[in-house]
């Protein structure tokens, strides 16, 4: 697997991956329909975010992540999705480790993540600390976990595992 910068012409594929990945959690069709706009990636989105893809040996995009700057020292992981056929094969791990290293090399100290409640354990495995909850903008009453990763700590952990 290779991780590389996403191309703007891959917007449709990234949107498909996001929807497929989200659907794995067993959400209703009504829920998925309501998420469609939020999980649709455009060339404009790509121009405002840093987006990297994990490409399988077959050439298929296995997953992607996106980051956006919140401040000179803090970035937000705006998306991390893995195609269902590639889940539990290390793609998510490779993407989050790449994101941590890339952000740290760019001078960021913190990474914020507003995650799906079902993905909380995944993020905590990589040193994300739950710092609170945000109200969903699409679903009143739904709370989304907010995480923070101290990048220097995770860069040290990643380096130690290499």
N, CA, C and O of each residue as an XYZ file, in Angstrom:
648
protein
N       0.831     -1.182      0.000
C       0.000      0.000      0.000
C       0.875      1.246      0.000
O       1.919      1.302      0.650
N       0.422      2.226     -0.740
C       1.144      3.487     -0.851
C       0.210      4.627     -0.425
O      -0.970      4.630     -0.775
N       0.735      5.576      0.317
C      -0.049      6.756      0.681
C       0.474      7.922     -0.139
O       1.674      8.195     -0.173
N      -0.456      8.602     -0.799
C      -0.093      9.729     -1.653
C      -1.160     10.814     -1.557
O      -2.273     10.581     -1.085
N      -0.790     11.992     -2.016
C      -1.729     13.121     -2.056
C      -2.875     12.769     -3.003
O      -2.648     12.184     -4.062
N      -4.090     13.120     -2.630
C      -5.257     12.861     -3.468
C      -5.288     13.830     -4.638
O      -4.785     14.950     -4.548
N      -5.879     13.388     -5.727
C      -6.068     14.222     -6.914
C      -7.499     14.756     -6.907
O      -8.423     14.067     -6.475
N      -7.673     15.972     -7.382
C      -9.005     16.579     -7.372
C     -10.013     15.772     -8.177
O     -11.202     15.778     -7.860
N      -9.554     15.081     -9.210
C     -10.482     14.287    -10.019
C     -10.941     13.002     -9.303
O     -11.726     12.235     -9.859
N     -10.460     12.769     -8.085
C     -10.873     11.595     -7.313
C     -12.026     11.894     -6.357
O     -12.369     11.057     -5.522
N     -12.617     13.060     -6.471
C     -13.694     13.469     -5.561
C     -14.831     12.456     -5.493
O     -15.311     12.127     -4.408
N     -15.259     11.966     -6.645
C     -16.380     11.029     -6.678
C     -16.016      9.741     -5.944
O     -16.817      9.224     -5.165
N     -14.826      9.225     -6.185
C     -14.381      7.995     -5.522
C     -14.292      8.208     -4.003
O     -14.713      7.347     -3.230
N     -13.752      9.337     -3.583
C     -13.642      9.606     -2.149
C     -15.025      9.704     -1.509
O     -15.229      9.217     -0.397
N     -15.962     10.320     -2.194
C     -17.333     10.417     -1.690
C     -17.953      9.028     -1.553
O     -18.629      8.747     -0.563
N     -17.732      8.172     -2.524
C     -18.251      6.796     -2.466
C     -17.651      6.047     -1.285
O     -18.361      5.346     -0.564
N     -16.345      6.193     -1.087
C     -15.675      5.524      0.033
C     -16.246      6.015      1.359
O     -16.491      5.214      2.260
N     -16.458      7.312      1.487
C     -17.004      7.868      2.731
C     -18.383      7.285      3.031
O     -18.659      6.894      4.165
N     -19.236      7.227      2.030
C     -20.587      6.685      2.231
C     -20.532      5.189      2.565
O     -21.234      4.735      3.468
N     -19.710      4.425      1.849
C     -19.591      2.988      2.108
C     -19.059      2.736      3.523
O     -19.544      1.855      4.233
N     -18.075      3.509      3.908
C     -17.450      3.349      5.213
C     -18.434      3.696      6.329
O     -18.521      2.977      7.324
N     -19.163      4.778      6.171
C     -20.147      5.198      7.177
C     -21.252      4.152      7.321
O     -21.711      3.876      8.430
N     -21.678      3.572      6.198
C     -22.770      2.605      6.200
C     -22.428      1.326      6.969
O     -23.327      0.608      7.408
N     -21.132      1.037      7.136
C     -20.702     -0.168      7.856
C     -21.270     -0.203      9.272
O     -21.478     -1.282      9.826
N     -21.520      0.952      9.857
C     -22.002      1.012     11.231
C     -23.480      0.652     11.359
O     -24.024      0.675     12.463
N     -24.137      0.321     10.251
C     -25.524     -0.122     10.318
C     -26.546      0.990     10.425
O     -27.665      0.762     10.883
N     -26.181      2.181     10.012
C     -27.120      3.301     10.057
C     -28.266      3.070      9.079
O     -28.105      2.383      8.070
N     -29.416      3.647      9.386
C     -30.587      3.522      8.523
C     -30.364      4.265      7.206
O     -29.489      5.126      7.107
N     -31.160      3.924      6.205
C     -31.074      4.615      4.921
C     -31.410      6.093      5.086
O     -30.820      6.946      4.423
N     -32.351      6.391      5.965
C     -32.716      7.787      6.225
C     -31.507      8.564      6.775
O     -31.237      9.689      6.354
N     -30.797      7.953      7.708
C     -29.603      8.569      8.283
C     -28.553      8.786      7.195
O     -27.976      9.867      7.082
N     -28.315      7.745      6.397
C     -27.309      7.835      5.336
C     -27.687      8.911      4.309
O     -26.823      9.656      3.848
N     -28.962      8.994      3.955
C     -29.404     10.029      3.022
C     -29.135     11.423      3.591
O     -28.744     12.333      2.861
N     -29.348     11.581      4.895
C     -29.120     12.878      5.544
C     -27.629     13.226      5.586
O     -27.269     14.401      5.657
N     -26.770     12.217      5.543
C     -25.320     12.443      5.577
C     -24.721     12.676      4.192
O     -23.560     13.073      4.088
N     -25.475     12.443      3.146
C     -24.961     12.478      1.770
C     -24.180     13.766      1.466
O     -23.051     13.701      0.981
N     -24.768     14.919      1.745
C     -24.100     16.189      1.417
C     -22.799     16.353      2.206
O     -21.788     16.811      1.672
N     -22.841     15.975      3.474
C     -21.669     16.102      4.340
C     -20.534     15.178      3.912
O     -19.362     15.477      4.142
N     -20.885     14.061      3.293
C     -19.890     13.076      2.885
C     -19.604     13.117      1.380
O     -19.092     12.152      0.813
N     -19.935     14.223      0.752
C     -19.645     14.419     -0.662
C     -18.480     15.396     -0.765
O     -18.538     16.512     -0.248
N     -17.438     14.965     -1.432
C     -16.223     15.762     -1.539
C     -16.148     16.381     -2.928
O     -16.422     15.723     -3.932
N     -15.774     17.650     -2.970
C     -15.730     18.417     -4.215
C     -14.316     18.924     -4.469
O     -13.443     18.834     -3.605
N     -14.109     19.453     -5.655
C     -12.805     20.059     -5.960
C     -12.544     21.236     -5.034
O     -11.405     21.463     -4.626
N     -13.595     21.994     -4.696
C     -13.440     23.114     -3.773
C     -12.972     22.607     -2.408
O     -12.071     23.192     -1.807
N     -13.572     21.533     -1.921
C     -13.159     20.932     -0.657
C     -11.685     20.535     -0.722
O     -10.910     20.822      0.191
N     -11.316     19.876     -1.807
C      -9.936     19.408     -1.978
C      -8.951     20.577     -1.982
O      -7.817     20.432     -1.526
N      -9.374     21.720     -2.488
C      -8.476     22.880     -2.536
C      -8.303     23.526     -1.166
O      -7.332     24.249     -0.942
N      -9.229     23.274     -0.251
C      -9.180     23.886      1.087
C      -8.682     22.937      2.174
O      -8.521     23.349      3.323
N      -8.441     21.687      1.832
C      -8.001     20.685      2.790
C      -6.787     19.939      2.247
O      -6.545     19.907      1.041
N      -6.042     19.350      3.154
C      -4.959     18.449      2.780
C      -5.563     17.053      2.761
O      -6.047     16.568      3.784
N      -5.536     16.410      1.609
C      -6.171     15.096      1.472
C      -5.145     14.091      0.951
O      -4.481     14.318     -0.060
N      -5.037     12.977      1.670
C      -4.148     11.882      1.274
C      -4.957     10.605      1.124
O      -5.925     10.378      1.850
N      -4.545      9.770      0.170
C      -5.206      8.495     -0.069
C      -4.246      7.346      0.209
O      -3.030      7.474      0.072
N      -4.832      6.224      0.604
C      -4.092      4.964      0.706
C      -4.468      4.172     -0.544
O      -5.639      3.872     -0.773
N      -3.469      3.841     -1.341
C      -3.699      3.138     -2.596
C      -3.190      1.705     -2.457
O      -2.033      1.473     -2.106
N      -4.070      0.756     -2.739
C      -3.721     -0.665     -2.663
C      -2.828     -1.048     -3.841
O      -2.706     -0.297     -4.808
N      -2.221     -2.193     -3.751
C      -1.356     -2.677     -4.840
C      -2.106     -2.782     -6.162
O      -1.512     -2.640     -7.231
N      -3.403     -3.030     -6.089
C      -4.229     -3.141     -7.293
C      -4.451     -1.787     -7.962
O      -4.930     -1.719     -9.095
N      -4.100     -0.704     -7.253
C      -4.333      0.646     -7.765
C      -5.616      1.257     -7.248
O      -5.880      2.438     -7.477
N      -6.420      0.467     -6.553
C      -7.682      0.952     -5.992
C      -7.412      1.793     -4.748
O      -6.528      1.471     -3.955
N      -8.176      2.869     -4.584
C      -8.053      3.682     -3.371
C      -8.742      2.931     -2.239
O      -9.938      2.649     -2.303
N      -7.970      2.613     -1.201
C      -8.468      1.830     -0.075
C      -9.041      2.716      1.024
O      -9.849      2.254      1.830
N      -8.635      3.977      1.068
C      -9.110      4.896      2.091
C      -8.468      6.247      1.932
O      -7.611      6.444      1.071
N      -8.887      7.190      2.773
C      -8.320      8.541      2.707
C      -8.529      9.274      4.022
O      -9.348      8.882      4.853
N      -7.776     10.335      4.185
C      -8.008     11.259      5.297
C      -7.868     12.677      4.778
O      -7.267     12.919      3.732
N      -8.440     13.613      5.534
C      -8.261     15.029      5.205
C      -8.021     15.815      6.482
O      -8.561     15.504      7.544
N      -7.201     16.836      6.346
C      -6.881     17.734      7.448
C      -7.142     19.173      7.021
O      -7.060     19.516      5.841
N      -7.458     20.003      8.006
C      -7.550     21.440      7.751
C      -6.983     22.171      8.962
O      -7.136     21.734     10.103
N      -6.334     23.280      8.690
C      -5.719     24.064      9.757
C      -6.788     24.783     10.564
O      -7.706     25.386     10.007
N      -6.655     24.712     11.880
C      -7.510     25.507     12.766
C      -6.762     26.720     13.279
O      -7.355     27.765     13.546
N      -5.451     26.571     13.413
C      -4.574     27.657     13.863
C      -3.162     27.272     13.426
O      -2.967     26.189     12.873
N      -2.183     28.132     13.662
C      -0.810     27.765     13.277
C      -0.269     26.522     13.995
O       0.686     25.908     13.519
N      -0.864     26.147     15.127
C      -0.365     24.994     15.876
C      -1.371     23.852     15.996
O      -1.055     22.811     16.572
N      -2.568     24.033     15.463
C      -3.615     23.021     15.616
C      -4.282     22.725     14.273
O      -4.672     23.634     13.541
N      -4.401     21.439     13.969
C      -5.083     20.992     12.761
C      -6.253     20.104     13.161
O      -6.286     19.562     14.266
N      -7.201     19.964     12.262
C      -8.343     19.084     12.509
C      -8.370     17.980     11.464
O      -8.234     18.231     10.266
N      -8.549     16.749     11.940
C      -8.790     15.653     11.009
C     -10.267     15.749     10.653
O     -11.137     15.426     11.461
N     -10.532     16.193      9.447
C     -11.905     16.421      9.009
C     -12.550     15.130      8.513
O     -13.774     14.998      8.542
N     -11.742     14.185      8.060
C     -12.271     12.917      7.561
C     -11.204     11.842      7.644
O     -10.015     12.114      7.481
N     -11.643     10.620      7.898
C     -10.811      9.432      7.767
C     -11.774      8.287      7.472
O     -12.576      7.894      8.319
N     -11.678      7.769      6.267
C     -12.574      6.692      5.837
C     -11.781      5.598      5.143
O     -10.828      5.864      4.411
N     -12.194      4.364      5.388
C     -11.570      3.200      4.764
C     -12.667      2.417      4.046
O     -13.734      2.164      4.605
N     -12.390      2.042      2.812
C     -13.322      1.219      2.032
C     -13.556     -0.079      2.812
O     -12.592     -0.680      3.287
N     -14.809     -0.527      2.957
C     -15.091     -1.720      3.767
C     -14.259     -2.953      3.427
O     -13.885     -3.700      4.331
N     -13.960     -3.185      2.158
C     -13.147     -4.348      1.782
C     -11.739     -4.300      2.363
O     -11.060     -5.325      2.417
N     -11.293     -3.132      2.795
C      -9.932     -2.970      3.314
C      -9.896     -2.746      4.827
O      -8.824     -2.556      5.401
N     -11.058     -2.770      5.470
C     -11.085     -2.579      6.922
C     -10.416     -3.742      7.621
O     -10.460     -4.880      7.154
N      -9.798     -3.440      8.742
C      -9.098     -4.410      9.578
C      -7.892     -5.029      8.876
O      -7.509     -6.168      9.145
N      -7.306     -4.249      7.971
C      -6.097     -4.692      7.273
C      -4.951     -3.695      7.459
O      -3.941     -3.771      6.759
N      -5.105     -2.769      8.394
C      -4.041     -1.817      8.682
C      -4.120     -0.521      7.897
O      -3.248      0.335      8.048
N      -5.139     -0.351      7.062
C      -5.254      0.878      6.268
C      -5.546      2.071      7.163
O      -4.918      3.120      7.018
N      -6.488      1.926      8.082
C      -6.809      3.027      8.996
C      -5.602      3.419      9.828
O      -5.329      4.604     10.019
N      -4.880      2.426     10.321
C      -3.656      2.681     11.103
C      -2.641      3.455     10.263
O      -2.075      4.448     10.718
N      -2.419      2.991      9.035
C      -1.452      3.668      8.162
C      -1.864      5.103      7.887
O      -1.019      5.998      7.860
N      -3.150      5.330      7.683
C      -3.627      6.685      7.391
C      -3.478      7.610      8.595
O      -3.003      8.737      8.452
N      -3.877      7.148      9.778
C      -3.779      8.033     10.939
C      -2.314      8.290     11.312
O      -1.964      9.397     11.721
N      -1.462      7.273     11.173
C      -0.036      7.495     11.451
C       0.554      8.481     10.450
O       1.345      9.346     10.828
N       0.183      8.362      9.189
C       0.656      9.301      8.176
C       0.186     10.711      8.513
O       0.961     11.663      8.427
N      -1.074     10.847      8.894
C      -1.630     12.163      9.229
C      -0.886     12.791     10.406
O      -0.561     13.978     10.380
N      -0.622     12.000     11.422
C       0.103     12.494     12.599
C       1.498     12.970     12.207
O       1.903     14.073     12.573
N       2.230     12.150     11.467
C       3.591     12.512     11.063
C       3.590     13.734     10.146
O       4.416     14.633     10.304
N       2.663     13.767      9.188
C       2.588     14.898      8.251
C       2.295     16.187      9.014
O       2.957     17.202      8.799
N       1.303     16.147      9.904
C       0.922     17.344     10.659
C       2.069     17.825     11.544
O       2.329     19.025     11.635
N       2.744     16.898     12.187
C       3.865     17.271     13.047
C       4.991     17.914     12.231
O       5.572     18.917     12.645
N       5.292     17.329     11.073
C       6.337     17.893     10.212
C       5.971     19.286      9.710
O       6.849     20.091      9.399
N       4.682     19.565      9.632
C       4.226     20.897      9.197
C       4.208     21.910     10.337
O       3.880     23.078     10.128
N       4.560     21.466     11.541
C       4.648     22.379     12.675
C       3.438     22.398     13.594
O       3.383     23.202     14.525
N       2.472     21.529     13.349
C       1.314     21.466     14.244
C       1.687     20.727     15.519
O       2.533     19.833     15.509
N       1.042     21.114     16.624
C       1.279     20.475     17.918
C       0.101     19.604     18.337
O       0.263     18.612     19.048
N      -1.095     19.997     17.880
C      -2.319     19.290     18.257
C      -3.130     18.917     17.028
O      -3.120     19.618     16.016
N      -3.830     17.799     17.141
C      -4.790     17.407     16.112
C      -6.127     17.196     16.810
O      -6.217     16.447     17.784
N      -7.155     17.853     16.312
C      -8.508     17.695     16.827
C      -9.266     16.747     15.901
O      -9.032     16.723     14.692
N     -10.171     15.971     16.480
C     -10.989     15.037     15.705
C     -12.398     15.056     16.280
O     -12.593     14.851     17.478
N     -13.375     15.303     15.419
C     -14.775     15.094     15.790
C     -15.175     13.807     15.102
O     -15.364     13.783     13.886
N     -15.305     12.748     15.862
C     -15.471     11.433     15.257
C     -16.869     10.872     15.358
O     -17.714     11.370     16.102
N     -17.090      9.825     14.593
C     -18.310      9.047     14.709
C     -18.239      8.324     16.053
O     -17.177      7.820     16.417
N     -19.335      8.260     16.794
C     -19.294      7.558     18.090
C     -18.783      6.122     17.975
O     -18.146      5.622     18.902
N     -19.049      5.460     16.864
C     -18.605      4.079     16.675
C     -17.094      3.962     16.479
O     -16.536      2.878     16.645
N     -16.434      5.048     16.135
C     -14.994      5.024     15.871
C     -14.167      5.494     17.069
O     -12.946      5.615     16.966
N     -14.811      5.755     18.186
C     -14.106      6.292     19.357
C     -12.934      5.407     19.772
O     -11.838      5.909     20.016
N     -13.152      4.110     19.853
C     -12.088      3.199     20.267
C     -10.899      3.232     19.327
O      -9.751      3.149     19.762
N     -11.177      3.353     18.028
C     -10.105      3.433     17.038
C      -9.211      4.637     17.321
O      -7.988      4.506     17.370
N      -9.810      5.797     17.507
C      -9.018      7.004     17.746
C      -8.266      6.928     19.071
O      -7.124      7.379     19.161
N      -8.886      6.370     20.086
C      -8.221      6.271     21.381
C      -7.022      5.327     21.322
O      -6.067      5.499     22.079
N      -7.057      4.347     20.445
C      -5.921      3.446     20.245
C      -4.684      4.221     19.802
O      -3.556      3.806     20.072
N      -4.893      5.333     19.130
C      -3.785      6.134     18.614
C      -3.508      7.360     19.473
O      -2.994      8.364     18.979
N      -3.839      7.282     20.731
C      -3.490      8.335     21.666
C      -4.440      9.509     21.706
O      -4.123     10.531     22.315
N      -5.594      9.396     21.075
C      -6.566     10.490     21.121
C      -7.241     10.503     22.489
O      -7.662      9.465     22.998
N      -7.335     11.673     23.062
C      -7.978     11.860     24.357
C      -9.352     12.474     24.142
O      -9.484     13.488     23.456
N     -10.367     11.865     24.724
C     -11.718     12.414     24.647
C     -11.761     13.689     25.478
O     -11.478     13.664     26.676
N     -12.115     14.803     24.845
C     -12.140     16.083     25.563
C     -13.549     16.664     25.681
O     -13.733     17.720     26.287
N     -14.538     15.987     25.112
C     -15.908     16.466     25.210
C     -16.754     15.942     24.067
O     -16.379     15.009     23.358
N     -17.908     16.575     23.913
C     -18.850     16.176     22.868
C     -19.393     17.418     22.172
O     -19.522     18.480     22.780
N     -19.704     17.270     20.909
C     -20.317     18.352     20.128
C     -21.694     17.881     19.674
O     -21.913     16.695     19.428
N     -22.609     18.828     19.568
C     -23.929     18.509     19.044
C     -23.845     18.324     17.537
O     -23.198     19.110     16.845
N     -24.492     17.295     17.037
C     -24.560     17.073     15.602
C     -25.350     18.207     14.959
O     -26.375     18.635     15.490
N     -24.877     18.685     13.828
C     -25.605     19.731     13.112
C     -26.741     19.137     12.284
O     -27.645     19.865     11.873
N     -26.713     17.851     12.037
C     -27.732     17.176     11.211
C     -28.820     16.481     12.018
O     -29.960     16.369     11.568
N     -28.464     16.015     13.211
C     -29.386     15.195     13.989
C     -29.501     15.743     15.415
O     -28.638     15.473     16.251
N     -30.551     16.504     15.696
C     -30.721     17.064     17.046
C     -30.686     15.965     18.108
O     -31.313     14.916     17.964
N     -29.936     16.235     19.175
C     -29.821     15.284     20.269
C     -28.676     14.294     20.117
O     -28.317     13.617     21.081
N     -28.101     14.198     18.933
C     -26.971     13.280     18.723
C     -25.687     13.991     19.136
O     -25.433     15.126     18.733
N     -24.896     13.316     19.934
C     -23.622     13.864     20.415
C     -22.468     13.170     19.698
O     -22.455     11.949     19.545
N     -21.502     13.974     19.262
C     -20.321     13.452     18.575
C     -19.098     13.660     19.456
O     -18.870     14.768     19.942
N     -18.312     12.614     19.670
C     -17.135     12.756     20.531
C     -16.069     13.655     19.902
O     -15.816     13.608     18.699
N     -15.460     14.466     20.750
C     -14.352     15.337     20.348
C     -13.073     14.801     20.975
O     -13.003     14.557     22.179
N     -12.070     14.627     20.132
C     -10.784     14.098     20.581
C      -9.671     15.088     20.285
O      -9.786     15.954     19.418
N      -8.599     14.929     21.032
C      -7.390     15.715     20.814
C      -6.199     14.760     20.868
O      -6.121     13.885     21.730
N      -5.278     14.952     19.927
C      -4.042     14.170     19.935
C      -2.877     15.140     20.091
O      -2.729     16.080     19.311
N      -2.050     14.900     21.113
C      -0.803     15.644     21.273
C       0.184     15.001     20.303
O       0.645     13.883     20.535
N       0.504     15.686     19.240
C       1.270     15.081     18.149
C       2.657     14.606     18.562
O       3.097     13.551     18.106
N       3.352     15.346     19.403
C       4.704     14.939     19.792
C       4.672     13.569     20.469
O       5.569     12.752     20.260
N       3.634     13.314     21.287
C       3.533     12.021     21.966
C       3.333     10.899     20.959
O       3.938      9.834     21.088
N       2.496     11.125     19.964
C       2.210     10.080     18.985
C       3.368      9.892     18.005
O       3.628      8.775     17.560
N       4.058     10.972     17.672
C       5.234     10.840     16.795
C       6.264      9.962     17.507
O       6.882      9.106     16.873
N       6.457     10.157     18.794
C       7.392      9.336     19.555
C       6.944      7.874     19.577
O       7.767      6.970     19.431
N       5.650      7.644     19.757
C       5.132      6.273     19.788
C       5.285      5.603     18.418
O       5.671      4.437     18.338
N       4.990      6.328     17.360
C       5.133      5.781     16.008
C       6.582      5.463     15.711
O       6.896      4.401     15.173
N       7.468      6.385     16.062
C       8.894      6.179     15.823
C       9.425      4.968     16.581
O      10.260      4.227     16.062
N       8.944      4.764     17.805
C       9.384      3.646     18.618
C       8.928      2.314     18.028
O       9.582      1.289     18.218
N       7.795      2.334     17.306
C       7.274      1.087     16.745
C       7.884      0.729     15.402
O       7.659     -0.366     14.888
N       8.661      1.651     14.825
C       9.271      1.381     13.503
C      10.538      0.553     13.608
O      11.162      0.246     12.592
